[in-house]
Amino acid sequence: MLGRVNHIAIAVPDLAVASAGYRETLGATVSVPQSLPEHGVTVVFVELPNTKVELLEPLGEGSPIAAFLAKNPDGGMHHICYEVDDIFAAREKLVAAGARVLGNGEPKTGAHGKPVLFLHPKDFQGTLIELEQL
C-alpha cells in the first residue's frame, strides 16, 4: 500500500528563520511560502534529491501546529508523509484494520493539490502519518 516517502514535516516557530537556515546554511533550495487555511498552516518545501522536507508554521489561532509548538517551543518533527496510489482504497483498508483516520475521515486537498489523510499517531508508534495520493 505505501509508496515512497513524499516528505518529512517539521513544525517551526518562525518559517522565515527556518527557511533561511536551510537555504543559507545548508545550501538547499526552498520553495516560496504557501498558506493552507484549510489545514491551519503556512508551508515551504525544502527540495532534496530523494524527497522533501516540509517546514510548517501556524496559520491562525486554531492551528494544530500552534498546539504542537506550545508543547515543543523550538519546533520538531511533526509528521511523515507516504504516497499511496488510491487514497480511498488505503483508507478503507486501514479503517478495516482498526486504524483511526483524523478529522471526518474524508481527504482534504494538501499542499501539492492532491488528496491527503492523516492517521492517528497512537496507532503508529507515536508518529502522525499523512497519506498523499499520487
SEFIDO-534868 format. One line per 8 residues: their letters; for each residue x negated, y negated, z negated of N, C-alpha, C, O. Coordinates in pm, whole numbers. Atoms other than C-alpha are relative to their C-alpha. Layout:
N
a	X,Y,Z,X,Y,Z,X,Y,Z,X,Y,Z ~ ...;
REM end
This chain:
134
mlgrvnhi	-81,119,0,0,0,0,-86,-126,0,-62,-217,79 ~ 83,121,7,-269,-252,-96,-97,-8,116,-159,90,156 ~ 100,28,-101,-478,-409,172,-120,-67,-65,-153,-39,-180 ~ 120,66,52,-781,-629,128,36,-108,-101,150,-152,-110 ~ -18,113,91,-828,-892,-140,10,-125,85,-80,-157,163 ~ -19,124,-74,-688,-1214,4,-72,-113,-70,-143,-191,-6 ~ 71,104,75,-813,-1440,-274,3,31,-149,83,111,-197 ~ 3,0,147,-902,-1473,-640,29,-143,-42,-34,-237,7;
aiavpdla	-44,133,39,-733,-1767,-811,-58,-39,-136,-58,41,-230 ~ 56,54,123,-895,-1983,-1077,77,-127,-34,84,-220,47 ~ -68,120,48,-693,-2234,-1279,-106,-99,-47,-200,-62,-117 ~ 98,104,36,-880,-2563,-1325,74,-123,-54,183,-155,-9 ~ -65,120,52,-803,-2875,-1529,-12,-121,93,68,-214,84 ~ 21,114,-91,-937,-3110,-1256,-43,54,136,-158,97,154 ~ 25,-58,-132,-912,-2999,-893,-113,-71,74,-193,-6,142 ~ 104,75,-70,-1137,-3277,-760,-138,37,-53,-231,56,25;
vasagyre	129,-37,60,-1418,-3192,-1004,-38,142,40,-152,168,78 ~ 28,-139,-36,-1388,-2818,-936,-37,13,147,-130,85,183 ~ 29,-4,-144,-1380,-2872,-559,-140,-52,29,-214,7,108 ~ 134,58,-20,-1690,-3092,-574,-107,98,-45,-211,109,20 ~ 98,-99,47,-1873,-2825,-775,-23,109,102,-137,147,129 ~ 15,-104,-102,-1803,-2560,-514,-63,-55,127,-148,10,188 ~ 50,59,-125,-1875,-2794,-223,-145,-47,-15,-231,-10,66 ~ 130,64,13,-2178,-2983,-353,-105,88,-68,-220,90,-24;
tlgatvsv	97,-81,73,-2342,-2742,-597,-20,136,66,-133,184,78 ~ 10,-134,-58,-2262,-2410,-430,-6,-1,152,-31,103,213 ~ 9,10,-146,-2254,-2536,-70,113,67,74,96,107,189 ~ -113,-69,-61,-1913,-2388,3,88,-96,80,87,-217,55 ~ -102,75,-72,-1650,-2504,249,128,6,-82,174,114,-119 ~ -122,10,82,-1343,-2626,56,107,-70,82,82,-174,143 ~ -112,58,-76,-1005,-2697,216,48,-129,-66,8,-163,-177 ~ -64,119,58,-807,-3015,162,107,47,-99,162,156,-82;
pqslpehg	-103,-39,97,-567,-3009,-136,137,13,66,172,-61,158 ~ -135,-27,-50,-220,-2872,-69,93,12,-122,70,96,-209 ~ -97,-7,109,73,-2937,-306,107,102,34,160,105,145 ~ -103,-103,-15,314,-2648,-354,102,-16,-113,95,55,-213 ~ -95,27,108,606,-2786,-560,80,122,-46,111,135,-164 ~ -77,-120,36,795,-2453,-549,-75,86,-101,-14,158,-181 ~ 84,-79,91,501,-2295,-737,-55,-85,-114,-115,-31,-207 ~ 48,88,106,416,-2600,-951,-150,-18,-2,-209,-37,-108;
vtvvfvel	145,11,-6,57,-2624,-829,-46,-83,119,26,-100,218 ~ 76,52,-113,-186,-2810,-609,-119,92,15,-182,127,-85 ~ 106,-99,-23,-442,-2578,-449,-98,-47,105,-67,-130,191 ~ 98,5,-109,-758,-2575,-243,-52,142,13,-43,222,-80 ~ 61,-130,-22,-925,-2272,-91,-148,-18,31,-187,-97,117 ~ 144,-8,-25,-1297,-2207,-106,-17,116,97,15,230,65 ~ 12,-102,-105,-1376,-2020,216,-132,76,-17,-238,15,-27 ~ 116,-87,11,-1615,-1725,185,0,97,116,104,117,180;
pntkvell	3,-92,-114,-1731,-1474,446,95,119,-14,146,168,87 ~ -80,-122,17,-1531,-1187,292,135,-22,-68,215,71,-75 ~ -127,29,67,-1242,-1358,106,8,-150,-28,-66,-228,32 ~ -14,141,41,-1131,-1688,-52,10,-7,-151,48,90,-217 ~ -29,32,140,-1127,-1842,-397,101,-114,4,78,-216,70 ~ -102,103,8,-814,-2043,-472,-18,-73,-133,-19,-11,-239 ~ 5,81,121,-853,-2329,-718,137,-63,-19,190,-126,72 ~ -137,44,30,-521,-2419,-887,-2,-109,-106,-70,-96,-207;
eplgegsp	-19,106,97,-429,-2740,-1066,150,-17,-23,227,-4,73 ~ -144,17,24,-91,-2802,-1237,58,-114,82,-7,-217,103 ~ -76,104,-70,165,-3000,-1041,130,-17,-78,223,62,-61 ~ -119,25,80,420,-3142,-1282,-6,64,-137,-88,152,-163 ~ -2,-44,139,504,-3080,-1645,38,147,-17,-13,214,-107 ~ -46,-138,15,676,-2744,-1591,-87,103,68,-48,219,81 ~ 88,-91,-73,384,-2589,-1405,-47,116,-88,-89,94,-202 ~ 55,-112,77,289,-2238,-1518,-151,-15,-20,-206,42,-114;
iaaflakn	144,21,16,-72,-2348,-1469,-27,-93,-119,-130,-79,-185 ~ 15,85,118,-23,-2620,-1733,5,85,-126,-74,62,-219 ~ -9,-90,116,80,-2349,-1980,-128,84,-12,-177,105,-122 ~ 124,-78,0,-224,-2140,-1880,-115,-85,-53,-194,-39,-135 ~ 109,88,42,-457,-2438,-1928,14,-44,-146,-85,-76,-211 ~ -18,30,142,-302,-2513,-2268,-69,105,-86,-122,74,-193 ~ 66,-111,72,-437,-2172,-2379,-147,11,37,-227,63,-41 ~ 136,-10,-53,-757,-2199,-2169,-40,-137,55,-42,-155,177;
pdggmhhi	20,139,-45,-850,-2571,-2155,-110,-18,104,-105,-113,182 ~ 107,11,-100,-1165,-2513,-1948,36,66,133,-39,57,230 ~ -40,-74,-119,-974,-2305,-1694,-44,145,-8,-94,190,-110 ~ 40,-140,-5,-1038,-1948,-1588,76,75,107,163,19,175 ~ -65,-81,-102,-930,-1663,-1364,149,11,-31,188,46,-143 ~ -145,-2,18,-555,-1678,-1314,64,125,60,145,191,-6 ~ -57,-119,-63,-469,-1401,-1066,-88,47,115,-180,-22,159 ~ 64,-54,-120,-589,-1180,-784,111,31,99,216,84,63;
cyevddif	-101,-18,-105,-402,-1164,-454,-45,109,97,-155,104,152 ~ 24,-107,-95,-383,-850,-242,95,-14,118,209,-58,101 ~ -86,0,-118,-248,-826,110,79,131,8,29,237,-29 ~ -84,-116,-28,37,-589,195,63,-18,138,85,-130,183 ~ -61,5,-133,188,-500,532,146,-44,-6,191,-122,79 ~ -143,27,10,550,-522,417,33,-30,-146,35,61,-229 ~ -21,40,140,629,-717,100,127,60,-58,132,88,-178 ~ -124,-57,51,983,-581,73,-16,148,-32,33,194,-135;
aareklva	26,-141,27,872,-218,100,-90,15,-123,-70,105,-205 ~ 89,-3,117,594,-288,-152,80,-28,-127,63,41,-228 ~ -82,33,117,844,-449,-392,86,119,-40,93,152,-159 ~ -88,-113,33,1083,-153,-369,-79,115,-62,-34,176,-159 ~ 83,-108,54,806,99,-431,-48,-33,-141,-47,53,-229 ~ 48,41,131,669,-99,-725,112,1,-104,93,51,-215 ~ -112,2,94,1009,-153,-888,42,143,-33,72,174,-149 ~ -35,-141,24,1088,219,-846,-100,66,-94,-65,159,-167;
agarvlgn	104,-56,87,759,293,-1025,-2,-67,-138,-81,-30,-224 ~ -10,64,130,856,63,-1313,-75,-131,-15,-77,-188,-124 ~ 70,128,6,651,-246,-1228,102,-113,-1,208,-103,60 ~ -89,116,8,807,-583,-1306,-46,-109,97,-162,-150,97 ~ 24,111,-90,831,-849,-1036,45,-126,-73,156,-130,-127 ~ -33,124,70,826,-1201,-1180,101,-83,79,120,-64,199 ~ -100,85,-63,1092,-1462,-1109,126,80,27,161,171,-48 ~ -124,-69,-34,1410,-1348,-942,-23,123,88,72,187,133;
gepktgah	32,-119,-78,1229,-1073,-751,-3,-23,150,-40,67,226 ~ 1,31,-143,1262,-1247,-416,-131,-71,35,-179,-154,-42 ~ 123,67,-41,950,-1352,-224,20,-150,17,127,-196,58 ~ 6,143,-27,859,-1720,-211,-105,-21,108,-187,68,134 ~ 102,32,-98,654,-1888,57,-125,-48,-73,-118,-141,-154 ~ 125,35,65,291,-1908,-52,-78,-105,76,-29,-161,175 ~ 85,106,-57,7,-2146,35,-37,25,145,-66,-70,218 ~ 34,-31,-138,-62,-1965,362,123,8,90,115,49,206;
gkpvlflh	-123,-4,-78,301,-1992,473,58,139,13,145,163,98 ~ -45,-138,-7,358,-1621,411,72,37,-130,50,-27,-232 ~ -72,-40,121,588,-1441,164,-94,56,-106,-186,133,-76 ~ 80,-49,112,440,-1375,-180,92,41,-115,204,-9,-129 ~ -64,-43,124,547,-1198,-501,-108,9,-107,-225,32,-76 ~ 92,-18,112,387,-1191,-845,49,114,-88,169,129,-110 ~ -31,-114,84,372,-883,-1067,-47,-27,-142,-151,-88,-164 ~ 26,28,141,377,-893,-1446,-137,54,-43,-169,170,-17;
pkdfqgtl	134,-43,41,25,-880,-1595,1,116,-100,-95,192,-106 ~ -4,-111,97,135,-640,-1871,8,136,68,-22,238,7 ~ -8,-126,-73,191,-377,-1603,-132,34,70,-146,144,124 ~ 125,-19,-74,-164,-418,-1460,-121,-46,-81,-199,-130,-38 ~ 115,20,86,-413,-424,-1747,-29,-147,-30,-145,-188,-38 ~ 15,140,35,-352,-790,-1828,-33,-93,115,-67,-210,93 ~ 32,82,-117,-408,-915,-1474,126,-33,79,201,56,118 ~ -111,43,-85,-149,-1120,-1289,-36,35,145,-143,-1,194;
ieleql	23,-44,-139,-118,-971,-939,95,-77,91,215,-86,65 ~ -80,58,-107,1,-1161,-633,-10,91,121,-118,139,155 ~ -3,-72,-128,106,-975,-321,37,-98,108,131,-176,93 ~ -29,88,-113,98,-1157,11,17,86,124,-68,168,157 ~ -23,-76,-124,250,-1016,328,-91,-53,110,-111,-173,125 ~ 86,38,-113,17,-1014,628,78,-77,104,21,-118,205;
REM end
